[in-house]
Amino acid sequence: MRKYSFLFYLFVFFSLAACKLQLFARSVLRPNHKKIPSIETEWVHSEGPTYLLRNSHLEEYPLFKTFNKEFFYANILPTEEISYRYDPAKTVEGAELKRMINNLIKEIEQRMRRYTDFIILRKRDFNRRRKSGLLILKNKHYPFVVKIFMETPKTFIKHNSKGVIPIFFFYMAGGINRHLLGFTRIKNLQDMQTRLSQSPTWTELVTMPRKWFMLPEKTDWIKITGTNIGGKKKQEIKIPGTYCVISDFVDSERRTSVFNGEDRKICMELCNYLELAIDPHIDNFMIERNTKKIAIVDTEHFLSVVGMKKKKRFTSYFSWGLYLADSCFRAMFLRTKKKRKKVQTEKSETELCYQTSTYESPAQYT
């Protein structure tokens, strides 16, 4: 266990050092480069100020390609009956879940600490005062979990105010944040299901919950306008300021453990088979109670999280951790002007690919 603790502290130390140097190394008298990437954010349908972020780490894929509107609507929560994961004879109408979630969001906007139909599972990434971040809750009446992603034009660009780990991801992955990563969860889930179906061994060993997107009532959309990003003078996209990912509740017998050598071995083998589409962190896996299968619940696209543009394999958690620490340090501190220009047009073999023409949205969204 000591080597993992040492690795973690090494990662934090060098990354914080890099962050400090990144913030203070540039002279205030040195003029900004005219071609430096920037984004402006504003509400789409309401009057308000425009917010600007200028940063050489901003890239096209995380900001303008992780959200696909057609795919989003094609995977929206159905209004008809949805069966339970562990008791298919029982159902709940999707419209009823949506009603509860809409009420939940009203309670969040009122800054309530406890909610009528949901209990909080995790709130460390959520700022209740600013009403931004990621909040994870479980329904009190039905076996479903909801993840609520909330941002405003102002909070979207505040990458230095969301905690230490999100800062690392921002610099490593071209300006990515949790809000954008949430859009990757269902596409990545579907891609992994396809990959697992090609292996009789992994098909019998791994399971994942169903997932759907949901837009709350009267959702405000954020317009993001990019300048000098991806080799393009201007580009823009509109994304929902608040949206939800609903999934089956998975009954866990136990979490996989770093102290268990067999757990470490099989989880790393699984991640390598899936080409690191999921975070290899040992706490992201669990053993499902009734099937004894490895359950993957957190399905955000890990390659998008850390900005890996080439496929890699790792033989151990130690080598994986060292790679992340080194990548973070280099991204935050050792990038040359030549490298900053190169990443804007550099091809990636790990991006999620949406085939827009194949997605069919429900009738009410067409």
C-alpha positions as CSV (number, residue, x, y, z in Angstrom):
1,M,0.0,0.0,0.0
2,R,2.9,2.3,0.7
3,K,3.9,2.5,-2.9
4,Y,0.4,3.6,-4.0
5,S,0.4,6.3,-1.2
6,F,3.9,7.5,-2.3
7,L,2.7,7.6,-6.0
8,F,-0.3,9.7,-5.0
9,Y,1.7,12.2,-3.1
10,L,4.3,12.4,-5.8
11,F,1.5,13.1,-8.3
12,V,0.0,15.8,-6.1
13,F,3.4,17.4,-5.3
14,F,4.6,17.7,-8.9
15,S,1.2,18.8,-10.2
16,L,0.8,21.5,-7.7
17,A,4.3,22.7,-8.3
18,A,3.5,22.8,-12.0
19,C,0.3,24.6,-11.4
20,K,2.1,27.3,-9.3
21,L,4.7,27.8,-12.0
22,Q,2.0,27.9,-14.7
23,L,0.3,30.7,-12.8
24,F,3.3,32.8,-11.9
25,A,6.0,32.1,-14.5
26,R,4.7,34.5,-17.2
27,S,5.6,38.2,-16.9
28,V,2.7,40.6,-16.6
29,L,4.6,42.9,-19.0
30,R,4.7,40.2,-21.7
31,P,1.9,40.8,-24.3
32,N,-0.6,38.0,-25.0
33,H,-0.1,36.2,-28.3
34,K,-2.8,37.1,-30.8
35,K,-3.5,33.5,-31.6
36,I,-4.0,32.3,-28.1
37,P,-7.1,30.0,-27.9
38,S,-10.1,31.4,-26.1
39,I,-13.8,30.7,-25.4
40,E,-16.7,33.0,-24.6
41,T,-19.8,31.7,-22.7
42,E,-23.3,33.1,-22.4
43,W,-26.9,32.0,-22.0
44,V,-28.6,31.3,-25.3
45,H,-32.2,32.5,-24.5
46,S,-31.7,35.2,-21.8
47,E,-29.9,38.5,-21.5
48,G,-26.7,38.5,-19.5
49,P,-23.0,39.1,-19.5
50,T,-20.5,37.1,-21.7
51,Y,-17.6,35.4,-19.9
52,L,-14.2,35.0,-21.4
53,L,-11.5,32.4,-20.8
54,R,-8.2,32.7,-22.7
55,N,-5.9,29.7,-22.2
56,S,-3.3,28.0,-24.5
57,H,-4.5,24.5,-23.3
58,L,-8.0,24.8,-24.8
59,E,-8.6,22.3,-27.5
60,E,-11.4,21.5,-30.0
61,Y,-12.4,17.9,-29.1
62,P,-13.3,18.4,-25.4
63,L,-15.1,21.7,-25.9
64,F,-16.9,21.1,-29.2
65,K,-17.1,17.4,-29.9
66,T,-18.0,15.6,-26.6
67,F,-21.6,16.8,-26.9
68,N,-23.7,15.5,-29.8
69,K,-27.3,16.8,-29.8
70,E,-28.7,14.1,-32.0
71,F,-27.1,11.3,-29.9
72,F,-28.2,13.0,-26.7
73,Y,-31.9,13.1,-27.7
74,A,-31.7,9.5,-29.1
75,N,-30.8,8.3,-25.6
76,I,-33.3,10.4,-23.7
77,L,-35.2,8.9,-20.8
78,P,-38.4,7.2,-22.2
79,T,-41.8,8.3,-20.8
80,E,-43.2,4.7,-20.9
81,E,-42.7,2.0,-18.3
82,I,-39.1,1.0,-17.4
83,S,-38.4,-2.3,-15.7
84,Y,-36.3,-2.8,-12.6
85,R,-32.9,-4.3,-13.0
86,Y,-33.4,-7.1,-10.5
87,D,-37.1,-7.6,-10.8
88,P,-38.2,-7.1,-14.4
89,A,-41.8,-7.8,-13.5
90,K,-41.9,-4.5,-11.6
91,T,-41.9,-1.2,-13.6
92,V,-42.0,2.6,-13.1
93,E,-43.1,5.0,-15.8
94,G,-40.3,7.2,-17.1
95,A,-42.6,10.2,-16.8
96,E,-42.8,9.6,-13.0
97,L,-39.0,9.5,-12.7
98,K,-38.9,12.7,-14.7
99,R,-41.5,14.4,-12.5
100,M,-39.4,13.5,-9.4
101,I,-36.2,14.8,-10.9
102,N,-37.8,18.1,-12.0
103,N,-39.0,18.5,-8.4
104,L,-35.5,17.7,-7.2
105,I,-34.0,20.4,-9.3
106,K,-36.4,22.9,-8.0
107,E,-35.4,21.9,-4.4
108,I,-31.7,22.3,-5.4
109,E,-32.4,25.8,-6.8
110,Q,-33.9,26.6,-3.4
111,R,-30.7,25.5,-1.8
112,M,-32.4,22.8,0.2
113,R,-30.1,20.3,2.0
114,R,-32.5,17.4,2.0
115,Y,-34.8,16.3,-0.8
116,T,-38.2,14.8,-1.0
117,D,-37.6,11.8,-3.3
118,F,-33.8,11.4,-3.3
119,I,-30.9,10.8,-0.9
120,I,-27.4,12.1,-1.6
121,L,-24.7,9.6,-2.5
122,R,-22.0,12.1,-3.3
123,K,-21.8,15.9,-3.2
124,R,-18.1,16.7,-3.0
125,D,-18.0,17.9,-6.6
126,F,-21.1,20.1,-6.2
127,N,-21.2,23.8,-5.0
128,R,-24.7,24.3,-3.5
129,R,-24.3,28.1,-3.3
130,R,-23.2,28.5,-6.9
131,K,-25.5,25.7,-8.0
132,S,-22.8,24.1,-10.2
133,G,-21.0,20.8,-10.4
134,L,-22.0,17.2,-10.2
135,L,-24.5,15.8,-7.6
136,I,-25.2,12.0,-7.4
137,L,-28.4,10.8,-5.7
138,K,-30.4,7.6,-5.3
139,N,-34.2,7.5,-5.6
140,K,-36.0,6.7,-2.4
141,H,-38.8,4.8,-4.1
142,Y,-37.3,3.1,-7.2
143,P,-34.0,1.4,-7.9
144,F,-32.5,4.2,-10.0
145,V,-29.6,6.6,-9.5
146,V,-29.4,10.1,-11.0
147,K,-26.4,12.3,-11.7
148,I,-27.2,15.9,-12.1
149,F,-24.7,18.2,-14.0
150,M,-25.2,21.9,-13.5
151,E,-23.2,24.8,-14.9
152,T,-23.7,28.5,-15.7
153,P,-21.8,30.5,-18.3
154,K,-19.8,32.0,-15.4
155,T,-19.0,28.8,-13.5
156,F,-18.2,26.9,-16.8
157,I,-15.0,28.9,-17.3
158,K,-13.9,28.9,-13.6
159,H,-11.6,25.9,-14.0
160,N,-9.5,26.9,-11.0
161,S,-12.4,26.9,-8.6
162,K,-13.6,23.3,-8.9
163,G,-10.9,21.5,-6.8
164,V,-7.4,20.2,-7.3
165,I,-8.2,17.1,-9.5
166,P,-10.4,19.0,-12.0
167,I,-7.5,21.5,-12.5
168,F,-5.2,18.6,-13.4
169,F,-7.8,17.3,-15.9
170,F,-8.3,20.8,-17.4
171,Y,-4.6,21.1,-18.3
172,M,-4.1,17.5,-19.3
173,A,-7.2,17.2,-21.6
174,G,-7.6,20.5,-23.4
175,G,-10.0,22.2,-21.1
176,I,-12.2,19.3,-20.2
177,N,-14.5,19.5,-17.1
178,R,-17.1,17.2,-15.4
179,H,-19.9,18.9,-17.3
180,L,-18.5,18.0,-20.7
181,L,-17.4,14.5,-19.5
182,G,-21.0,13.7,-18.5
183,F,-21.9,13.7,-22.2
184,T,-19.4,10.9,-22.9
185,R,-20.9,8.4,-20.4
186,I,-23.6,6.8,-22.5
187,K,-21.6,6.7,-25.8
188,N,-18.7,5.2,-24.0
189,L,-21.0,2.7,-22.3
190,Q,-22.4,1.6,-25.7
191,D,-18.9,1.3,-27.2
192,M,-17.7,-0.8,-24.3
193,Q,-20.8,-3.1,-24.6
194,T,-19.9,-3.6,-28.2
195,R,-16.3,-4.4,-27.3
196,L,-17.2,-6.8,-24.5
197,S,-19.7,-8.6,-26.7
198,Q,-16.7,-9.6,-28.9
199,S,-15.2,-11.6,-26.1
200,P,-17.0,-14.7,-24.6
201,T,-14.8,-14.4,-21.5
202,W,-15.4,-10.8,-20.6
203,T,-19.1,-11.1,-21.6
204,E,-19.5,-13.6,-18.7
205,L,-17.4,-11.5,-16.3
206,V,-18.6,-7.9,-16.7
207,T,-21.9,-6.1,-16.4
208,M,-23.0,-2.5,-16.7
209,P,-26.2,-0.7,-15.9
210,R,-28.6,0.9,-18.4
211,K,-28.3,4.7,-18.7
212,W,-30.4,7.5,-20.2
213,F,-30.1,11.3,-20.5
214,M,-32.8,13.7,-19.3
215,L,-33.4,17.4,-19.7
216,P,-35.2,19.2,-16.9
217,E,-38.1,21.5,-17.6
218,K,-37.2,24.9,-18.8
219,T,-33.5,24.1,-19.3
220,D,-31.3,27.0,-20.1
221,W,-28.6,26.4,-22.7
222,I,-25.1,27.7,-22.7
223,K,-23.5,29.0,-25.9
224,I,-19.8,28.5,-26.2
225,T,-17.9,30.4,-28.8
226,G,-14.3,29.4,-29.5
227,T,-11.6,31.4,-31.1
228,N,-8.3,30.0,-32.5
229,I,-9.2,26.5,-31.4
230,G,-8.6,23.4,-33.6
231,G,-7.1,25.5,-36.4
232,K,-10.4,27.3,-36.8
233,K,-10.8,31.1,-36.4
234,K,-14.3,30.7,-34.9
235,Q,-16.7,27.9,-33.9
236,E,-19.6,27.6,-31.5
237,I,-21.7,25.0,-29.8
238,K,-24.8,25.1,-27.5
239,I,-25.0,22.7,-24.6
240,P,-27.6,22.3,-21.8
241,G,-26.7,24.1,-18.6
242,T,-28.4,21.4,-16.6
243,Y,-28.9,17.8,-17.6
244,C,-29.1,14.4,-15.9
245,V,-27.8,10.9,-16.4
246,I,-30.2,8.3,-15.0
247,S,-29.0,4.7,-14.5
248,D,-30.0,1.4,-12.8
249,F,-29.0,1.1,-9.2
250,V,-26.4,-1.7,-8.9
251,D,-26.4,-3.8,-5.7
252,S,-22.8,-4.2,-4.7
253,E,-21.5,-7.1,-2.7
254,R,-18.2,-5.4,-2.3
255,R,-15.8,-3.0,-3.9
256,T,-12.7,-4.2,-5.5
257,S,-9.6,-3.5,-3.3
258,V,-6.1,-2.3,-3.8
259,F,-5.0,-4.8,-1.2
260,N,-6.3,-7.7,-3.2
261,G,-3.8,-8.8,-5.8
262,E,-6.3,-10.7,-7.9
263,D,-8.6,-7.6,-8.0
264,R,-5.7,-5.4,-9.2
265,K,-4.8,-7.9,-11.9
266,I,-8.2,-8.5,-13.4
267,C,-9.2,-4.8,-13.3
268,M,-6.1,-3.8,-15.1
269,E,-6.6,-6.6,-17.7
270,L,-10.1,-5.4,-18.2
271,C,-9.1,-1.8,-18.7
272,N,-6.4,-2.9,-21.2
273,Y,-9.0,-4.9,-23.1
274,L,-11.3,-1.9,-23.2
275,E,-8.3,0.2,-24.4
276,L,-8.5,2.4,-21.3
277,A,-12.0,3.6,-22.1
278,I,-12.7,3.5,-18.3
279,D,-10.7,4.8,-15.4
280,P,-8.5,1.9,-14.0
281,H,-8.8,3.3,-10.5
282,I,-9.5,0.2,-8.4
283,D,-12.4,2.0,-6.5
284,N,-14.4,2.3,-9.8
285,F,-15.2,-1.4,-9.9
286,M,-17.5,-3.5,-7.7
287,I,-18.7,-7.1,-7.5
288,E,-22.5,-7.3,-8.1
289,R,-24.3,-9.2,-5.4
290,N,-26.5,-11.6,-7.3
291,T,-24.4,-12.2,-10.4
292,K,-20.8,-12.0,-8.8
293,K,-19.8,-10.1,-12.0
294,I,-17.5,-7.1,-12.2
295,A,-19.8,-4.1,-12.4
296,I,-18.7,-0.9,-14.2
297,V,-20.8,2.0,-13.0
298,D,-18.7,5.0,-13.8
299,T,-18.6,5.0,-17.6
300,E,-17.2,8.5,-18.4
301,H,-14.6,8.2,-21.2
302,F,-11.3,8.0,-19.4
303,L,-9.1,8.8,-22.4
304,S,-11.0,12.1,-22.6
305,V,-10.5,12.7,-18.9
306,V,-6.7,12.6,-19.1
307,G,-6.2,13.7,-22.8
308,M,-4.6,10.5,-24.0
309,K,-4.4,10.8,-27.8
310,K,-2.7,7.5,-28.5
311,K,-3.7,4.0,-27.3
312,K,-1.6,2.6,-24.5
313,R,-1.4,-0.5,-22.3
314,F,-0.2,-0.7,-18.7
315,T,1.1,-3.8,-16.9
316,S,0.5,-2.4,-13.3
317,Y,-1.1,0.3,-11.3
318,F,2.3,1.7,-10.5
319,S,3.2,2.2,-14.2
320,W,-0.2,3.7,-14.9
321,G,0.1,6.2,-12.0
322,L,3.6,7.2,-13.0
323,Y,2.4,7.8,-16.6
324,L,-0.4,10.1,-15.3
325,A,1.9,12.0,-13.0
326,D,4.4,12.6,-15.8
327,S,1.7,13.6,-18.3
328,C,0.2,16.1,-15.9
329,F,3.6,17.6,-15.1
330,R,4.4,18.0,-18.8
331,A,1.0,19.4,-19.8
332,M,1.0,22.0,-17.0
333,F,4.7,23.1,-17.1
334,L,6.8,21.7,-19.9
335,R,4.8,22.6,-23.0
336,T,6.8,24.7,-25.5
337,K,5.3,27.2,-27.9
338,K,5.7,24.7,-30.7
339,K,3.8,22.0,-28.7
340,R,1.0,24.4,-27.9
341,K,0.5,25.1,-31.6
342,K,0.8,21.4,-32.6
343,V,-1.9,20.2,-30.3
344,Q,-4.5,22.4,-32.0
345,T,-4.4,20.3,-35.2
346,E,-2.9,17.0,-33.8
347,K,-4.9,13.9,-34.8
348,S,-6.2,11.7,-32.0
349,E,-6.9,8.0,-32.3
350,T,-8.9,7.9,-29.0
351,E,-11.7,10.4,-29.5
352,L,-15.3,9.2,-29.2
353,C,-16.9,9.1,-32.7
354,Y,-20.6,10.0,-33.2
355,Q,-22.3,8.8,-36.4
356,T,-25.0,11.5,-36.4
357,S,-27.1,10.0,-39.3
358,T,-27.7,6.8,-37.4
359,Y,-29.4,8.4,-34.4
360,E,-33.2,8.6,-34.1
361,S,-34.7,11.0,-31.6
362,P,-38.0,10.5,-29.9
363,A,-40.9,12.2,-31.8
364,Q,-41.2,15.0,-29.3
365,Y,-37.6,16.1,-30.0
366,T,-37.7,16.1,-33.8
